[in-house]
Amino acid sequence: MTSDYLIWGYAALLGACIGSFLNVCVYRWPEALSVVSPPSRCGSCGTQIRWFDNVPVLGWIFLRGRCRACGARVSIQYPLIELLVASLWLAAVLRHGVSWQALSTALFFTILLGIALTDARTYIIPDEFSLGGLALGLALSFAPGGITPQQSALGALLGFGVLWLVAELGERAFRKQAMGGGDIKMLAMIGAFVGMPGVLLTLFLGALLGTLIFGPISMRTNKLVPFGIFLALGAAIVEPWGSAIVEWYLSTFVGV
Ligand SMILES: [Zn+2]
């Protein structure tokens, strides 16, 4: 029992550190900046943040959300993302134990969160998340548990193909770009993690949620739909519950 707590603690701690790194990626990748150098600096005065002030969550609390050098406010988004990723990694280990499956689930949710954040802020889905995640998903399908490499590859192909087709047809019908290339690569990544029925269900849920949630907003403000956010939401539902949803649908409406 004690060792369980220790493992859960390690999972949350690792998640918090990954969350800290995710904060850097979310700000730098859309601007094509390196996430390795320069080291983190204060957005106001440019002072390099020292390692002990950069400890996830605690650094922010200890400094009461201000820069040590100039006192400028540091967004609460940083510790919140760190806490959120810590709970995602903890949840993955609670669900799957210490396993490849837990690692795959935790990475998948971290990538989805990263994409939702960059898409919300900049309408950009960095290739590091989509193509990098695609490579991770394909590689992790070779680990025991979860979907097979074949299911993963087919899921990625289907995700790419179906959204590419939507983009092509949309462009011909409306004579303007209907779907960003980032969304297409993102759905390929999702397919690599959830496989074939899962990727279609994700697209369906993403379109449904996007219409329900963003439809009313976009009618008033004429803003573009950050579709990546809704694909991320759809995938976050499908990853744990996708097969249950498909089974329920088949038994209720098809009678299988
Ligand atoms: Zn400062």
Boltz pocket constraint, residues with backbone or C-beta under 6 A from the ligand:
constraints:
  - pocket:
      binder: B
      contacts: [[A, 42], [A, 43], [A, 44], [A, 45], [A, 46], [A, 47], [A, 67], [A, 68], [A, 69], [A, 70], [A, 71], [A, 72]]
      max_distance: 6.0
